[in-house]
């Protein structure tokens, strides 16, 4: 009887242990599944977090680009506005230049006419050179590929050259009215002399009679000395020359 009880107790204990192990195994399996599910859920959460973070980063970059474009558009609008103002100003200046050109072209023509008249009435030194300069300027005024400012500069330059003639002494070799080669001496615009290459028989230009007047031989030496001074072949010195139309020494 006792053996039966002991055997029954053992069987009961054994069944209890088996049930406990099964229950424990089930719990462990359930825990593993829960852990796996939790891991999968965490991975999904991490993936969603990364996606959200990437999306937020893209949003911030996009917003920064939008801000930069907004600033650029404002600046571009200001630049375009300034360019419009500059274009309007240039158009106005062009109109003014056109008006100025309409007035300056006739002015330059009158200046050349005045210069030509002056040369014709002036002492006849370097006459061919000066007349050629004026003729060249007249052709320049008709040139289409030369700016108005350059034309005006050249006309003023011609005037400046004429002004300088009155401040300088010059000697040059050319033909006289008898087509003879002689040495000319120009003393500013005060007097013009020439001396034959032989060195004898000097002449002076008389503005009153518009003719060459012979000089006494005593002035030949002074004319020759003046020619040497003008050519820088001799040191500057005081010259004793007869002034045209006066017949006296300066």
JOHUWO-V165567 format. One record per backbone hydrogen bond with DSSP energy under -1.0 kcal/mol. CO is the residue of the C=O (numbers start at 0). NH is the residue of the N-H. Records with the same first field share a line. If there is no record, write none. Layout:
CO->NH, NH
This chain:
0->4
1->5
2->6
3->7
4->8
5->9
6->10
7->11
8->12
9->13
10->14
11->15
12->16
13->17
14->18
15->19
16->20
17->21
18->22
19->23
20->24
21->25
22->26
23->27
24->28
25->29
26->30
27->31
28->32
29->33
30->34
31->35
32->36
33->37
34->38
35->39
36->40
37->41
38->42
39->43
40->44
41->45
42->46
43->47
44->48
45->49
46->50
47->51
48->52
49->53
50->54
51->55
52->56
53->57
54->58
55->59
56->60
57->61
58->62
59->63
60->64
61->65
62->66
63->67
64->68
65->69
66->70
67->71
68->72
69->73
70->74
71->75
72->76
73->77
74->78
75->79
76->80
77->81
78->82
79->83
80->84
81->85
82->86
83->87
84->88
85->89
86->90
87->91
88->92
89->93
90->94
91->95
92->96
93->97
94->98
95->99
96->100
97->101
98->102
99->103
100->104
102->106
103->107
104->108
105->109
106->110
107->111
108->112
109->113
110->114
111->115
112->116
113->117
114->118
115->119
116->120
117->121
122->124
125->129
126->130
127->131
128->132
129->133
130->134
131->135
132->136
133->137
134->138
135->139
136->140
139->142
146->150
147->151
148->152
149->153
150->154
151->155
152->156
153->157
154->158
155->159
156->160
157->161
158->162
159->163
160->164
162->165
163->166
167->187
169->185
171->183
173->181
175->178
179->175
181->173
182->194
183->171
184->192
185->169
186->189, 190
190->186
191->204
192->184
193->202
194->182
195->198
201->214
202->193
203->212
205->209, 210
210->205
212->203
215->218
216->219
218->222
219->223
220->224
221->225
222->226
223->227
224->228
225->229
226->230
227->232
228->231
240->249
242->245, 246
247->242
